[in-house]
Amino acid sequence: MATAVKICGITRPEDALAAARAGAHAIGLVFYAPSPRYVTPARAAEIIRALPPFITTVALFVDAPAEEIRSTLATAPAGLLQFHGSETPEFCRQFNRPYVKAVRMGPGVDLLQYARDYHDAKALLLDNFVEGLHGGSGIAFDWSLIPRGLPLPVILSGGLTPENVMEAVRRVRPSAVDVSSGVESTRGVKDAGKIAAFIKGVRNGDA
């Protein structure tokens, strides 16, 4: 199967459309105020309305209260949730939406245990561990840390760019790849040319 592509940290409708036109399967909306890619629920709703059909919208949260998540989704009805903090499996599954759990790949991380604990997640999103950051670091982790035979699909993230994504797809064979800073002109603003080059790299990796 072709590797799916998610363009994360979308802050403008025109960037969401550029991702869709280039062949992205999903876009990510960051509801974490400290992030330079944060969007308000109202802005996210505007972005969602601009998208063509069959593009998955992903809402990213970091240790947000449950009521905040419900309120956000009432305004910006994303189809998939992405949890980037220390959320428990019980917390993640209470919103009646499919979810993915992000794992920051620091020393001693046991991905097999994560897969057991979050067994009903759609996937594990593997990102680099950078102190104080929850994604968007632009730094790759050691892909050899990913064990073979994980019982959940892998979404590879962290430091992916148009230049290295072909190698990443060939080496890891993830179900999907996730990029944010690697396709930006400035923080929070995507570059349509970089998005297209990134997706071309994914397709070359698939081939």
Buried (B, 14 or more C-beta within 10 A) or exposed (E): EEBBBBBBBBBBBEBBBBBBEBBBBBBBBBBBEEBBBBBBBEBBBBBBEBBEEEBBBBBBBBEBEEEEBEEBBEEBBBBBBBBBBEBEBEBBBBBEBBBBBBBBBEEEBEBEEBBEBBEEBBBBBBBBBBEEBBBBBBEBBEBEEBEEEBEBBBBBBBBBBBEBBBBBBEEBBBBBBBBBBBBBEEEBBBBBEBBBBBBBBBBEBEE
